[in-house]
Amino acid sequence: MPVPLDEYPIHQTHLSLARVASSDRNFYDRSYFNGHDRNGGTFFVTGFGVYPNLGVTDAYAAVRRGDTQRSVRFSDALGDRSLDQQVGGYRIEVVEPLQRIRVICEHDDLGFDLTWEGSFPTVQEQPHLILNGNRPIIQATRFAQVGSWTGTLHVDGTDFTVDPDIWMGTRDRSWGIRPVGEPEPPGRAAAEPSGGFWWMYVPIRFDDFAIVVIVQEEPDGTRTLNDAVRVFPDGRTEQLGWPRIHIDYRSGTRHPVGARLELTTPDGKPLEVEITTVTNVALHVGCGYGGDPDWLHGRWMGRDWSSSSSYDLTDPAIASRVPFGVIDHVAHARCGDAEGWGLFEHASLGRHDPTGFADWGSVAP
């Protein structure tokens, strides 16, 4: 049967837009946003996704204040695909495509009505591919943007006015294939694991430009994804070469406290970005990303499901699992005389020869 999206001349295949071209169960289509008040007092991440081949739609929101993180999640059966992005008390309204987005969460423990305003045009990222043998386990397209927030935020009885002169953030839209829903049988991958995973994703907003740097490396340091660009207000972009990355980890951990990104402009001149991390949210603690024992994106939870959890990040049971996943850090940056804010997303799991981590138990000296 046709669905509302079929009324629009946007088809990419011979199929109705009720179906996606791939039959892979892991096909997804998702939005991600974050925002912070710069001083690290409050940091939120939130997102919405649909999983057409699983018949599920869901959303999450998490706010960290001090050592406490509040998370709420919504999930339901996916109905006819349309322009509506809503599940439970959560919805996204596209006010101006690629520029202004309204995000609403209605829940007693965590609620907000926030409007995103892009500070610079969106950046199209390089295609993201990760293979398990010859099978793609991640094969995705994504665009990113830096911007600011306006609106109101309510967390556990405390109300915040979100002022765009203070509240900044980043967002991305991605779609394609990545592990979602109930875990699949691990098969050969469990017997012959890769030995490690190293990932860095850094969108930063400065007054006159923004940068987006993405690097993924194999355990031996082979770079499988390299993307570094600078975008200007008029939409011009320039590639920034092959980044040299130096991360300062807190002793006895793999927690990044700072980083230096050595970039190169198209005319061969060096461009260096110094980053200091502020607060963070572990995406696998209450946000549904890989390794979250409470809930995973795309998992069938039944119709009209929602949940709310509060996490004490000093609890040893929580703290011990934080290092084993992707972590989003608020980033304070310097590029010459320019000051910037954004995201330093990082995962360093298992072996990574360039930083001297020999195995899963290795930490910084």
N, C-alpha and C positions, 0 to 999 in steps of 0.2 A: 504494500500500500504506500502511496506517496506520503511524505511528511511536509510540514510547513516550509522547510528549507528548499524543497524542490520547486517552490514558486520563483526562486531567484536564479538568474543565469550564472551559477557558480559551480556547475558540475565539473569534476575532473576525470570522471570515468563514465562508463555506460550505466553504472549503478544508480539507483535512487540514493539520496543522501541519508536514508535510513541505514545504509550499510557503508562500511569503509572498504577500500580496495583490498586491504590485507585481511586474511582470515586468522592471523596470529592473535591468540587470546590476549596478548599483552599490548594491543593497540590502545593508545591513550591520547587525550587532548586536555591540556591543563594550563591553568594560570597560577602564578606565584607572585606574591608581593611581600615586601618587608618595610618597616618604618621604625624610626628611632628619634629620640629627642636630643641626640648628639652627646649628652654627657653620660650616656649609658644607664641612666636611671630607669628607662622603660624602652623595651625593644619588642616588637611584634613581628610575627611571620604568619601568613595566611595564604590559602589557596583553594582552588575549585577544580574538579576534574570530571571527565566523563570517560567511560570505558565501554564502547559500543559492543564489543564482542563478549563482554561479561555481563552486559545488561545492568550496569551499576553507575550511579553518579554520587559524588561525595564532596565534602569540603571540610576544612579544618581552620582553626585559628588558635594561636598561642601567644601569650604575653609573658615576658620575663621582667620581674622587678626584684632587684636584689638577688637572693638565692631561692626565690619562689617562682615557679612557672605554672600558669593556668592555661589549660588546653580544653577546647571544646571541639567536638566532631559531629558531623551530620552525614547520613547515608540513606539512600533510597534506591528503588528500582528506577532505571532509566526509561523514560517514556519516549514519545516521538521526538526526534531530534529537531530542534527549532532554535530561534535566536534567544530564547529564554535561558538564563544561566541561574538556576535556583535549585536548592535542595534544603528542605526543612526551613529553619530560620535564617538561611544564608542566601544571599543573592549578589550578583554582579550586574551592573548596568553600564553599557558602553555609551557614554554621553557623546564623545567625539572619538572615533576610532584612531588608535595610535597616539592619543594625546590625553584624553580625560576619561577616567573610569571611576564609577561610584561602587563602593564595596560596603555591604551591609551585613551585620551579624546580629541576630536577635536571640539573646540568651541571658538569663538572670545573672550568671556568673561572669560572663564575658560578652560584651556587646559593643558595637560601634556603628557609626554612619560616617564613612570617610570617603573623600573624593581625591583621587590621584590626578596630579597635573605633571605631565612630562616636561622636564627642563630642557631636554635636547631631543632630536629625532631618535626613533628606535634604531638599534643596530642589529643587522642580520648577522648571526653567528655562523661559523663554519659548521658543516654537518657533523653530527656526533655519532660515532660508530664504535661499538665494542663487540667483539666476537667471542663466542664460546665455541672453540673449534672453528667451524665454518658457519655457525648459526649466529645471526645478529641477536644479541640480548639487549642492546641499546642501538637504535637507529632513528635519530630524531632530528628535527628542525626546530630552531629556537631563535627568537629575537629578544633583545634586552633593552631596557630604558632606565635612566635615572630621573628622579623627580622629587616632588614634595607632596605633603598631605594637608588637607583641611577637613575639620569636622569634630566629632566627639568620640570619646573612648571611655568605656565603663568596665572596670575590673574589680570584682570582689568588693563592691560597695564604694569604690573610689572613682570619681569622675574626672576626666581630663579634657581640657579644651585643646584641640590639635591645631596649632598655628603653623602655616606653611613657612614662616620665617625661621622656624625652629625645627619642625619635623620634616625629615628628609627620608629617602629610601630608594630602593631599586625594585624592578619587577622584570618578569620574563613570561613569555608564552611559548610553550613547546608542545609538539605533537609528534607521534610516530610510535615507536616500540620501545618499551622498557619493562622490567619485571613489575607486575602489579597483581593484585588479587591474591588468592590462596597460593602458597608455594607449590611449584612444580617438583616432581621427583628429580633429585639432583643428578643422578646418573654418573656419567664419567667425570663431570666437573668436580664432584666431591672426592673422587679418587685421585684426580690429577689437577689440583687447584693451581691457580696462577702464582700464588705465593705472596701477592700483595696488590694494593690499589693505591695510587697517588693522584690527587686531583686538586686543582686550585682554580677558583673562579672569582674574578675581582672586577666588578663594575664600580667606578668611582666618579662622583660629580665634583668638578671644580667650577669656578664662576664663569670661565670663558670656554671651557671644553669639558668633555667627559672621556674617560678611557674604559675599555672593556678588555680584560686579559683573561684568557682561558688556556690552561695547560693540563694535559693528562700524560702520565708516564708509566711505563712498565717497570717491574721491579729492578731491571738492570739499567733503567734510566732512558730507555728508548722512548722518544716522544711520539705519542700517537694522536695528539691533538695540540695544535699550536695556533692560537688566534689572538692577535693584539692589535687593537685599532683605537684611534682617537676620532671623536666626532665633534663637529663645531655647530654653532646655532643654526647656520644656514644649510645644514645637512651634509656638508663636505666631510668625507672621512679619509683618513690616511692610515696605512698599515705601519706598525711599529716593530717589525722585524721578528727576530727570534729572542724572546725574553730570557735573560739570565736571572735566576731567582735565588735569593738568599733569605732563608727563613730563620728567625731567632726563636728557638723553642725554650720554654721554661725548663730548667734543669730537672731531670727525673721524670719528664713527661714528653708528650708530643703536642703540647698546647702551644700554639704560636702566639708570642707576645709582640712580635714585630716582623717586618719583612722589607726587603729592598728589591725592587723590580728594575732591572737595567734594560731599557728599551732603546730602539734606534729609529729616528725619523727617516722619511724617504730620502733626505739629502745626506744621510750618513751621520748625522749629529746624535750624540747620546741624549737620552731623556730618562731621568731617574725619578722613581717614585718611592718615597719612604712611607711605610705604613705602620701604625701602632694599633693593635686591637683593643677594643674596649670591653663590651659585654658580649654574650653569645647565646645562641639557642641551638641545641643538638636536635637535628631534624628527625632523629629516630627516638626521641623522647616526647611522645604525645602528639607528634605531627604526622605520623603514618608513613614515613620514609623507611627504606630498607633496614631491617633489624629492630623495628619497633615492636615489642611484644604485646602492646595493648591493642593495636589496630594498624592495618595496612591499607594504602590506597587501593581501591577497586575490590576489596574483599566484600563478599556478600554478607551483610549484617541483618538482612530482613528489611521490610518496608518501614519507612518513617522512623528510622533509628537515630538516636543522638546520645551523646555521653559528655561528661565533664569530669576533668581530673585536675588535681593540684599536686605538683611535684616539688618536694623539698630537695633541692639540688645538693644539699650537704649530706643527705641520707646515703650511707655507703652503698646501698643496693642500687641507687640511681647513679651516683658518682662513678661507680665501677664500670658501668656500661657506656657512659658518655664518650670515652675515647674511641669506641669501635663503630664509628659511623661518620656521616658528613655533618660538619658543624658550621653554622653561619655566625660570623663575628661582625659586629659593628666595626668599621674601619675608619680611623682618622688618618688622613694622608697629606703629604707635602710633595709638591713637584716644583722645584725651584722656589720662587716666592709665593706660589699659589697654594692655598689650603683647600682640602677637599674632604668629603665624607662619602661613605658607601659601604660596600659589602666585601668582606674577605671570607669566602667560603672555602673550606679546606677539609681534606681527608687524607690521612697518612696511615695506612693499615698494612701490617706485615712488612716484608722486605722492600727497601728502597735504597739502592746502592749509592746514589748521589748524595744522600744525607747521612749515610753511614748506618742506617737501620738494617740490621742483618736478618731479623725475624719479627714475629708478632710481639715478642716481649721486649724488644729494643726500645730504649728511650734516650733522650738527649742527656749528655754528661752533665 
